[in-house]
Amino acid sequence: MAWTVRRTVNRFYEVLSTWYGAEHPRCAVAAMTDSSGKAHCFRPAVLSQKYPLMRAILLLALVLGVGPLSCAAADLTADQVRELLTKADRDRPADLAGKNLSDLDLSNIDFKGANLTGANLFAARLVSSNLAGAKLIRANLNGAWLMGANFAGADLSDSSMLSLVILGGQVKEKPNFAGANLSGVRMIADLPGADLHGVNLSRANLGVDMRNQGMGQMRTDLSGANLAGANLQSADLSRSLMMFADLKDVNLRGANLSNVKLAGADLSGADVAGADFTETDLEATVLKGIKNMDAAKGMDKARNRDKAVE
């Protein structure tokens, strides 16, 4: 019966996400992904007061200790994953492609370049794990715990990384994405001061979805992050926080920088052809040696343009 109720509650949260969901990385009450892989979170107290039927279902869930978890159990246990990785090496990496590894504690593990293409790592704990060089193409990392994780050189192209858990707990180190392939990724995360130098974020969507902000605007925070030499061509960075970020020699061709807070950021040598700076905050932003400034868009509408450093 408990399993049936759990599935019912999970289905309730999924339907609820369709009606009232909002992407919200800091939601402390509940978070889940719907059938399309999109992350949502809810404040049950508020919703249950407004909708009596929700209150009844939520009370039932709380009595039975049921939360908005993944409807399907993981394909492997954490111990089974560790055993597979123990037998693997970087010449013969473990094949975990397409596996459901949601909610598992996979902390402090060396994945040895494992193939995790299409894997479901929703809410998995990857604290201090080594995923350097791993294949995570189209992986679902929504809600994953990534404190201290190493993704250097990993392929995370077209993956989903919403509601990442970066802050909190004993491990204070940010995840390392240096040289990783994050092209086409969908990400909303707090990554101030993170190492993203040389990363490929072309076509990535880190921007705010203004149609889905019912619980307050949440945005990607890359303040003070190292993005030197990164590829951000055609990336959507709208409304992101990038104050004092290192953006030297970055490819920003065709990027959407509208309403981005770039105060104090260093764009020396960056290529901004076709980039949109509408309403971008450029106070004390370093624009020395910037390339193709005449081909940038919305520069006349940028805020504090007269306070930029050229």
N, C-alpha and C positions, 0 to 999 in steps of 0.2 A: 504493500500500500504506500509506504514512504516513497518508493521510487516513482509510483504513479503520481503522487502529489507533487514530488519534485519536478517531474516533467510538466505537470499542469502549471505550476508556478513559473517555471522557465518560459513556457509558452505565453503565459500572461505578460511577463516582462517583455517578451519579443513583440507581442501585439502592442503593448504600451509604448515600446520604442518607436513603433511606426506612427503612433498618434502624437505622443508628447515628448519624444526623446530629444536629447541634446548632447552633443559632444562636450565632454567636460572632464579634462584630465585630473582635476583636483577633487572630484566628487568622492566624498569619504563614506558614502552610505552604500551605494550599489553601482555596479558597472557590468556591462555585458556587451556582446556583439549580437547583431541580428543575423538572419540567414544570409545576408549579403556580405557579412564580414564587417559591417559598420559598427563602431563602438558607441554605446549609449550609456548614460547613467541617470539615476533618478533620486529624488529626495522623497522617499515613501511617506514621511510625515505630512508633507505639504499636499502631495497628491491624494493621500487617503482622506484628508479632511475635505478636499474639494469633491471627491468622487466616492460616495458611500460603498459601492461595490468593490472598489479598490481597497478600501479600508478592511472589508471582510476578508478578502483574499490575502492581504498583507498580514493581518492578524493570524490567520491560519498558517501562513508561512513561518511567522515568528514562533508560534507555539511548537511547530514541528522542527524548528531549527533549519528551515530550508531557505537558502538564498538564491540569487540569480546566477546559477552556475552554468557550466556547459551542459547541454542536454545529453550528450553522448559522453560516456566514460572514455578516458584515455586508452589508446591502443596498447600501451606498454606501461609498466610501473617504472618509477625512477631507478630502482635497482636493475631492472632489465635494460634500461638505457645505458646505465653505467657499465654493465657487463658487455654490451655490444661495443661500446667505445674502448673498453679495455683490450678487446681482441683486434681492434682496428689500428691503423697507423695512417700517416699522411699519404703514403703511396697507395694504400687500400682503405680509403675512408669509409666510415659506417654509412649505410644507406637508410636514412630515416625520411625519405621523401614521401610527402603525403600523409605522414603519421599524425594522429591526434595525440599531442603531448600536453594538452591543456591542463592547467592547475597543478602540474608536477613541480616538485622542488628539485631543480637541476643545477643548484648552486655549486660553485667550486669544482666544476668539471671541465676537463680539456676535451673539446669536441673533435680535435685533430682534423679539422677541415671537413667535417661531416657534410653529407648531402641532406639538407633539410628543405629542399625545394617543395613549396606548397604545404609545408607542415603547419599544424595548428598549435601555436605556442601561447594561446590566449591565457593570460594570468599566470604563466609559468614563471618560476623563480630562477633567474639566470645570474644571480648575484656572484660577482667575481669569477664567472666562468670564462673560458677562453674559446671564443668562436672566430678567432682570426682565420681568414681564408675560407670560412665555411660558406656553403651555398644555401642561401635563405630566400631564393627567388620566389616571389608571390606568397611568402610566409605570412601568417597572421600572428603578429606580436602585440596585438591590442592588450593593454593591461599588464604586460609583462614587467617583471622586476629586473632592472638592468644596472643596478648600482655596481660599479667596478667591473662590468663586463667588457671584454675586449673583442671588438668587431673589426679590428684593423684588417684591411684588405678583403673583407667579406663581401659577398654579392647579395645585397638586400633589395635588388631591383624589383619594383612593382609590389613591394610588401606593404602591409598596413601596420602602422605604428602609432595608434591613437591611445590616449590615456596611459602612457608609459609611466611606470613608477621609478623615478630617478632619485628622489629625495626621501630621507627617513631611514631609520635603522642604523646599525653600527657602521656599515660601510659608507663612507662619505665620498669616495672617489666616483667621478662621473664616468659613464661608459666611453670607450675610445673607439671612434669611427674613422680614424686616420686612413686615408687611401681606400675607403670602402666604396662600393658601388651602390648608391641610393637613388639611382635614376628611377623616376616614376613613382617614388614612394609617397604614401599619404601619411603625414606625421603631424601630430600636435604634441609637443613635449617641452619640459623645462630642461634646457641644456646650457645654462649659463657657464661660460668658461670651459666648455667641452672641447676636445681635440677633434677637429673635423678637417684638418689641413689636407689638401689634395683630394678631398672627397668628390665623388660624382653625384651631384644633385640635379642634374639636368632633368627637366620635365617634372620635378618633384612638386608636390602640393603641400606646402607648409602654411598656407594662408588660412584666414578665418572664414568660415562659412556663415555669412551674415543671416542666412535663412534659418539657421539652426542654433540660435543663441538665446533660447528662452530662459536659461539659468545664469546669464551673465557671460560676457565675452571672454573666451579663453583663447589664448594664442601661443604660438611657439616662442620660446624665450632662448635666444642665442646671444644674449648680452655677454660681451667679453670672450666669445668663443673664437677659436683659431680656425679660420676658414681660408687661410692663405693658399693661393693656387688652386682653389676649388673650382669645379665646373657647375655653375648655376644657370646655364643657358635654358631659357624658357621656363624657369622655375616660378611658381607662384609663392611669393613671400609676403603677400599683402597683410598688413597689420601686425607683422611679427616684431618682436623686440630684438634689436641688433645693436644696441648702444655699445660703443667701444669695441666692437667686433673687429678682428683682423681680417680684412677682405683684400689684402694686397694681391695684385695680379690675378684677381678672380675674373672668370668669364661670366658676365651678367647680360650677355646679349639676349634681348627679348624677354628678360625677366620682369615679373610684376613686383615692383617695390612700392606700390601705392600705400600710403599711410604707414609705412614702416618707420620705426624710430631708429634712425641711424646716427643719432647725436654722438659725436666723439669717435665714430668708426673710421677706420683707415682704408680708403679705397684706392690708394696709390697704385697706379698702373693697371687698374681694372678696365675691362672692355665693357662699355655700357651701350653699345649700339642697339637701339630699339627698346631699351629698358624703360619702364614707366615709373617716373618719380613723382607722380601726382600726389600732393599732400604729404610727401615724405619729409620727415624732420631732418634737416641737414645742419643743425647747429654744431659747430666745431668739427664737422665731418671733413676728413682730409681727402681732397680731390686732386692732389698733385699728380701730374703725369697720367691722368685718366685718359683713356682712349675713346675716340668717337663720341665725345660729349655732344657734338652738334647733331648727332643722329639719335640722341636720347629723347624720350617723350616726357611731357609734363614737367620739365625742369623749371618752367616759368611759374608753375603752380606749387612748387615745392615750398615747404615752410622753412623759414630761417635760411633761405638760400644765401642771403647777404652775410651770414655768419659762418659760412663754410670756409675751410682753409684751402687756398689754391696757390 
